[in-house]
């Protein structure tokens, strides 16, 4: 029984997933870029969407591609 408990203690290692940080940073800087353009308020959400798309591309292609090698 003691060996089973010790084995369970060692098997409970999980990797932390920080993928959400790419999306938060992309959204923030996309919104900031849209606000700095000073063309109108419509560019702020457009900048946010472009920032999220850029973060998704960066995460799926560049970061995950590096992990496979």
C-alpha positions in Angstrom: 0.0 0.0 0.0 2.8 2.4 0.9 4.5 1.7 -2.5 1.2 2.6 -4.3 1.0 5.9 -2.5 4.6 6.8 -3.3 4.1 5.9 -6.9 0.9 8.1 -7.1 2.9 11.0 -5.6 5.5 10.8 -8.3 3.0 10.4 -11.2 1.1 13.6 -10.5 3.4 15.9 -12.3 1.6 18.2 -14.8 3.0 20.6 -17.2 1.8 24.2 -16.8 0.1 25.6 -19.9 0.9 29.3 -20.5 -0.8 29.5 -23.9 -3.3 32.1 -22.7 -0.5 34.6 -22.1 0.1 34.8 -25.9 -3.6 35.6 -26.4 -3.7 38.2 -23.6 -0.5 39.9 -24.8 -1.7 39.9 -28.4 -5.1 41.3 -27.5 -3.6 44.0 -25.3 -1.1 45.2 -27.9 -3.7 44.9 -30.7 -6.1 47.1 -28.8 -3.3 49.5 -27.9 -2.3 49.7 -31.6 -5.9 50.3 -32.6 -6.1 53.1 -30.1 -2.9 54.8 -31.2 -4.0 54.9 -34.8 -6.4 57.8 -33.9 -8.6 57.1 -37.0 -11.7 56.3 -34.9 -13.0 54.0 -32.3 -13.8 51.3 -34.8 -10.0 50.6 -35.1 -9.7 49.6 -31.4 -11.7 46.3 -31.7 -10.2 45.7 -35.2 -6.8 46.0 -33.6 -7.8 43.5 -30.9 -9.0 41.0 -33.5 -5.8 41.3 -35.5 -3.8 41.0 -32.2 -5.6 37.8 -31.4 -5.1 36.4 -34.9 -1.4 37.2 -34.7 -1.1 35.5 -31.3 -2.9 32.4 -32.6 -0.6 32.2 -35.6 2.5 32.7 -33.4 1.4 30.1 -31.0 0.3 27.4 -33.4 3.1 27.8 -36.0 6.2 29.1 -34.4 6.0 28.0 -30.7 4.4 24.6 -31.3 6.7 24.0 -34.3 9.7 24.5 -32.2 8.4 21.9 -29.7 8.2 19.1 -32.3 11.9 19.3 -33.2 
